[in-house]
């Protein structure tokens, strides 16, 4: 089955970009947002507003409300006049929420190091990274503050778009100076996108959901690029030395398959799909077992174990998922069990259940045996780190 082609609009509104659909760019409201009664905003509008603010005279102006929609463009800019810095209360709120709530809400495990003093110095000194972490904080608030859900969701989209704009404009090479912020940016972007797909989804269209989920896989290529080759050794001697060493221990490939992954692999091998496809799926299942062990193999649940599967799984598997091959979807349903076990985290919500139930409906009763464990997992309590 050939891959579907997509047409994209570079200057489309933020909502159409989030939904991965083509925008007709009509202003002030595009046709898609008008017909679906959604909030329609354009990134360039806020970038122009930022430039306008920075070009004004330093003469004091009458007191008035500070626009809370402006993206973070001047923070950590050494050329900006230090005697007249811009003040944005939204950014202050998001930064406070990031350090006091967002990072802590993800557990006491490996996410705490992101808020360490050494890492935060890098974040504050890197505008595209600062925008990305504030976007993550806004996304968190869009989930935990239901009353202001759309407002914070809009801020999250604006800040993320601005972060990507700065990042893409810089065209950075991976080297000793850039590899740490680039690695952090890829990790934050990956978590943000995954959360947006899982939690802010439209339940009625599984095909659209799957397209967006596959997009998450492709974003993880940024992490692969940063940690490949000699840059990995540079990272291991940086301020990230300790968490990366712990990660190497957590993601141990020298492990046997648990009964559920072993049963899945038996079904795949019995299907006689050919050596190449079978090898691809075998690697994906092994990567899944590694992620399961990393996620629940300690007393503290690991977010990296859950999100790490999309980084360590082979790209060939993603291509089979793009083609909607049934076996690839079954493997994805098994991964969704891991998401379901971590449904208490705002980052994932009930996304795991949605994926398992949607894939079961999509494949139909002929695949019941293949999907036995994922469907059973929806009815059973979370595991106690054994017999998985």
N, C-alpha and C positions, 0 to 999 in steps of 0.2 A: 504494500500500500504506500503510494508516494506521500512525501511530507507536504503539508499544506503550506502555501506561500502566504506571507503576510505583508501588507503595506503599512508603513509607519509614517507618522507625521512628526517632524522634529520640533515643531513649534506648537504642538497641540497642548490642550489644557492638562492640568495636573491630574484631574479625575480620569480622563481618557488614558493617560499614561499608566495610572495605577491599575486600570482595568484591562490594559493591553489591547485597546481597540483603536481604530483610526479615527482621528478627530478632524472635523471639517474646519476648525480654527475660526469659526465665526465668533465675533466679539460683540457685546460683552459675555454672551452665553452661547456655547456651541450647541449644535442640534441634538447631540447625544444627551447632554446634561439637561437641555430643555425638555426633551421627551420623557426622560426618566426622573425629572424634578430633583436633580442633584446640584450640589454646590459647584459652580464652575469658576476656576481660578487659573491664571496663566503665570508661569514662573517669571517671564520677562517683565511683567508688571511690577513685581516686587524687587527685581534686580535694579530696574530703573529708579524705583523709589529709594533704594539704598544709595545709589549714586547721587541722586538729587540731594539727599540729606547730607552727604559727605562734602558736596561742593558749595554748601551754604556758607555765608560769612560766620565768623566766630562771635559776632555781636549777639548778646543775649536776646532771645525772643520771648514774647509773652508766654507765660506758663500755659501748658495745655497737655492733653493726653498724648502719650508716646504710642505710635502705631505698633501694635503687638504682632503684626503680620510680617514685619521686615525680616528677611533672612540674615543670617550672621555673616556679614561680608568683611567687616573691618576688625574684628577681634584678632589680636595677635599680629596686627599689621604694624611693623616698626615705623612706617612712613606716616602713620596717622598722628595728628597733633596730640601729644600726651596731656595737654592742658584743657582739651575739650573733647573727651571721649564720648561716643554715643552711648546712651543708656537705654536698654530695652528690658523692661521688667519681665517680659515673657521668657527671655533667655536666662535671666536670673532664676526664675521659678523652675525652668527645666533643668538647669544645672544643679540646683539644690535637690530636686527630685531624683536626678540621676545618681548623685553621690549618697543620698540618704535613703532612697527607696528602691529605685530601679535595680541597681546592682545587687543590693542586699536581698531583694525579692527573688532573685534567681538562685539563692542558696548560699551556703557558707563554703562552697567548694572553690573551683578554679575561677569563678567570675570575680572574686574579690580582688584579685591582682590587677584588674583593669582600673580599679579605683586607687591603686597605690600611688604614693607621691611621685615616684619616678615616672610612672606611666602617664599620670595626669599632667606632668610638665610637658611631655611630648604632645599630648592632646591639645593643650592650651596653645602651644606654639605652632600648631598645624591647622590652619583654617578649615580645610576640607574634612579633617578628622573631627574637629570641634562641632561642625555642622552635623556630622553623622551621629555623634553621641547624643546631641540634643534632639535630633530626630527620633532616636531610639527612646529617649525619655518621653517625648510627646506621644509616641505610639503607646507606651506603657500607660500614660494617663488617659488615652482614648479608650482603653479597655477597663481600667479600674474606676474611672469617673464617667459613668454612663450618661449622666445629665449633660455633660459637655463633650460627648463622644465625637461628634462630627467636627467640632471646633479644633480639638487636639489632633484629630486625624488629618485635618487640613494642614495644620502646622507641621505635622510629621512629614507629609508629602512635600511641602515647600522646602523644609530644611534638607531633606534627603536630595531633592532635585538640585538645590544649591550646592550641596556637598559634591555631587557627581559632576556638576558644571565646573567647579573649581578644579577638581581632580582631573577631569578630562582635558581641561585647558592647559594644565601644567605639563602633561605628557612626560611623566617622570620615568626614568630608568630605575631598575632595581639595583641599588648599590648599598654600601655601608651606611650612608646617611639616610636613605629613604626606605630601607627594607622594614624597619620597625613600624613606622606610621602606616606604610602600605599594608603590612600584615594586619595591623589593628583595624584598619579601614575595611579590609576584606571580611574580617570576622564580624564586625558590627553590621556591615551591609548585608551579609548572609543571614544573620539572626533577624534583622529588621524585615527583610523580604520574606523569609519563611513565616514569621509571625503574621505579617500582613496577609499572606495567602491563606494561612490556616484559620485565623480568627475573623478577619474582615473579608469573608467570602460570600458568594451568592449561592445558597444551597441548591438552587434549582438546576444549575448547569455544571455537571461533572466534567464535561469536556473542556470548558473554559477553565475550570479549577485546575485540571491536569496540565493544561498549557502553562498556566502561571507557576505551577509546582515545578515543571521541567525547567522553566526559566530560572528558578532558584538553583537548580543543579548547575546550570551554565555559569551563574555568577560565582560559584565556588571555584571556578577555574582560576580566579584571581588569587586565591589562597594557594592553589597548586603552583602557580608561577612563582610566587614569593618564596615558598619553602623548598623549591627545587634547586638542585645543583649547589654551588658554593655559598649561596645566600643562607642556606640552612645553617651552616657552620657559623656565619656571622650572627644570625639570630640567637643561636645557642650561647653566644658569649655576650649578649646584650642584656638590657634590663629585663628581658623576658626569659632569661636563662632558667630560673627555677620553675615557672609554670610549664615551659616546654619540656623540661626533663621529666616532670610529673606526667605530662601528656604522653611521652614515649613509653613510660611504664604502663599507663592506663591502656593504651592502644597496642596490646600485645597480640601479634599475629600468630604466635606459637601457642595456639589454643585449639582444643577439640570442639567440634560442634555439639551444642546441646541437643536434646531429643527433638525439639521442634524444628530447628534449622536442619538437623540431619534428615528428618522425615521429608522436608521440602526438597532437599537435594536428591534424595532417593526418587521422588516423583519426577524431578527434572531429568535425571539420568535415564529413568525408565521410558521417558517420552521419546528418546532417540532423536534429538533435535539436530544432531551433527556436532562434530568435535569443536568447532569454533564457537557456536552459540552456547553449547554446554559449558565450555571453559569460561565464557563471559559470565554466565549465570552462577557458576561455581564460585567465582571470585566475588560476585555480589553477595552471595549467601555467606561466604566466609567473612566479608567485610561487615555484614550485618551482625554476625555473632561477636565480632570484635567490638562493635559499637554497643551491643547489649551488655557485654561484660564491663565495658568502660562506664556505661551509664548507671548500672545498678550493682556494680561489684564492690562498692564501698558503703560505708554507713551514710554518706551524704550523696544524694542523687547528683549526677553530673550532667549539666546542660551540654557540655562539649561532647559527651558520649552520644547524646541524641542528635545534635547538629553535625557531628563529625562524619556520619555515614555518607552524606552527600559529598564530602571532601575525599574520602578514601575509596569510594566505589569507582569502578573503572568507567571511563567515558563511553565505552561501547555499550554498556548496559543502558545508559541514558538514551542512546540512539534506538535501542529496542523499545524502550518506554515511549519514545516519541512516535513510534509506529504502532503503538497500542497492542503489542504482542501480549497474549494472555499470560504467559509465564512471567513476563516482566511486571505485569500488573499484580500478579500474585505475590511476587517478592516485595513489591511496594506495600501491599496489604500487611505483610509480615513486619515491615518497618513501622507501619502505622500502629502496631501493638506497642512499640516503644514510645511513640507519641502519646498513646492512650494511657500508659502507665504514668506519664508526667503531665496529665491533664490538670493537675492542681496548679501548675505554673501558668501565669498569664500569657507567656510566650507561645504556648501550644493550645490551651483551651481544649475544646472538644473536637479538635481537628482530626485526631486519630480515629475516633468513632465514625466521623463523617466519611473518612477515606475507606475504612473497612466496609461500611454499609454500602457506600457508593460503588466500590469495586465488585462487591458481591452481586449487586443488582445488574451491573454492567456485564459481567461474565455469565450470569445465570446459573441454574441448578447443575449444569454439567461440570462445574468447577467446585462443587461443594466439598469434595474430599481435599482438594488443594487448599481451600480456605477454612478448613476445620479449625485450626488453632487460632487464627485471627478472630473468628466469630465466637469461639469459646472464651477468648480473653476478654471480650466485652461483658461477660457474665461472671467472671471470676475476680477475686481480689488481686491486688498487685502482688507480685512475687516477693519473697523474702531473700532475694539474691541467690537462690539455689534452684537446682532442677529446671534450668531454663534452656 
